[in-house]
Amino acid sequence: MNVKFLGAAMSVTGSCHLITTDKYTFLLDCGQFQGGKTLEKLNFGDLGFDPAEIDFMILSHAHIDHCGRIPLLTNRGFRGKIYCTDATADLVDIMLKDSGHIHEMEAEWGNKKARRQGRALVEPLFTMNDAAESLQYLKPVLYEQFIDINPDIRLRFLDAGHILGSAIVELWIREGDKISKLVFSGDLGMRNAPILRDPTMVEEADYLIMETTYGNRTHESSRDSLDKFIQIILKTIKRGGTVVIPSFAVGRTQELIYHLNRYYDQDKECESALKNVMVYVDSPMATSATEIFRRHTEDFDDETRDYILKGDNPLDFKNLRFTRTSDESKELNFIKDPKIIISASGMCDAGRIKHHLKHNLWNPKSSIIIVGYQAEGTLGRSIVNGDKDVHIFGEKIHVSAEIYSLEGLSGHADKNGLLEWITGFKKLPQKVFLVHGEEDAKHAFASTVKQVLGYDCTVVEDVSEYNLDADVRISIDDVKNRVSKGVEMFKLRDKLAKVHEEFEAIVHNANLAEDRGISADRMNEISNTIIELEKTTMKLGNLVTKEES
């Protein structure tokens, strides 16, 4: 049996693992790369296999970095079943359609600029129709249910506690007279998180593929993060500001609603301070996802079920409003009253959140609360890193708002949570592959496992393939080199795009300066800067064009 790591190998996103047995070929996840233009360009490249030759696929959960390239699979010839939990199937429906819409809009926006500049037009990665067509291949099953995919492969999903429907994948695979058990952790959630059950412990496996998103750090306690969360809100509201929370539409948004429900309805001090403060969930997908959460109470933990049985809807309260239309979204930025806005995307790189950040990042009265993982290259990562100036829609925005990162509200297990989960195995697997983490996180977690359990893990650092029976890595240097070269080329394109953004900002400022009667010396300085940028842009453009040809 061979396993080929094609995504979530060099970074957190793009989860995709190809398994080849003596009779079958199948996929664990097929997600999009996320994290700025450098990584996202990889979505348009070769998948690394022929989709028509894939017998079936297993999907761990509905986040786009795990399911987002499914429409590409079906467009390119895949016709097998895609096994997932029933809640995941419901969420994938809205996630993929929304993603298709975003890709269509981005292509339309890009082509407007391309026409003006005489460049070739581009096609979207996939469309909403492509997404809708791909849904017919979903095969929803229940947690704990044994599914015989074929005479040689048995499947079971266990609760991963990450988002609604998220699953740990157990596979029993027969090759000849040998049966091996392969476990894929998917994304593991935090213990004692609201709404969902804790991640299920697994006792045995021959081979384990495990995520390490936060393999190099520990979160503060959720209780401490919640206390800070409320104090930030109260402080911001008191000074007349807006609290903006970039949040993943599926998972984090529902947990935030749950927490706010408790404070608005049960904490008398907060209830008094916040009684006139509205909470807006400004994401059509988050609205639809919340409705799906309400339909799948069978996946809730005991505490949340108890609230429901007492007649309290944990995903609703009197000051909560959902916005669907773009007009409703735009109106939020003209409401002068203090308010809380929860909006997608969680990494701030697409969707309505960018508009809210544009209107609030510059305002010292406002607060931005980051509650989820921010991939390298994203706007969210830039904000968390403390950059004082960011670009949104080609405009430079100076960051004056207060910025907070509350990892205790994350949906991912931290280093201690990951370690607790792997120590649940009564016998360590023959081989553990660490994926879905940045390089530092994977290596740090490997060191932790070695120190605590005395076991060597394999850190997956790039596109690579292993023969599990022989316990050896198969050389695929050509593929690795091609991917590495592509990444470097995309980095050059990123630099070129940033130069172009600076160019547009200077032109804009020059126009403003002309209206204000700026001095001749200052105008000459601006003119010289523009000339230098033009030269740099032309040089970079020529280099990229020459290399690609």
Buried (B, 14 or more C-beta within 10 A) or exposed (E): BBBBBBBBBBBBBBBBBBBBBEBBBBBBBBBBBBBBBBBBBBBEEEBBBEBEEBBBBBBBBBBBBBBBBBBBBBBBEBEBBBBBBBBBBBBBBBBBBBBBBBBBEBBEEBBEEBEEEEEEEEEBBBBBEBBBBBBEBBBBBEBEEEBEBEEBBBBBBBBBBBBBBBBBBBBBBBBEEEEBBBBBBBBBBBBEBBBBBBBBBBEEBBBBBBBBBBBBEEBBEBEEBBEBBBEBBBEBBEEEBBBBBBBBBBBBBBBBBBBBBBBBBEEEEBEEBBEEBBBBBBBBBBBBBBEBBBEBEEBBBEEBBEBBEEEBEBBEBEBBEBBEEEEBBBEBBEEEEBBBBBBBBBBBBBBBBBBBBBBBBEBEBBBBBBBBBBBBBBBBBBBBEEEEEBBBEEEBBEBBBBBBBBBBBBBBBBBBBBBBBBEEBEEBBEBBBBBBBBEEBBBBBBBBBEEEBEBEBBBBBBBBBBEBEEEEEEEBEEBBEBBEEBBEBBBBBBEBBEBBBBBBBBEEEBEEBEEEEBEEEEEEEBEEBBEEBEEBBEEBBEEBEEEEE
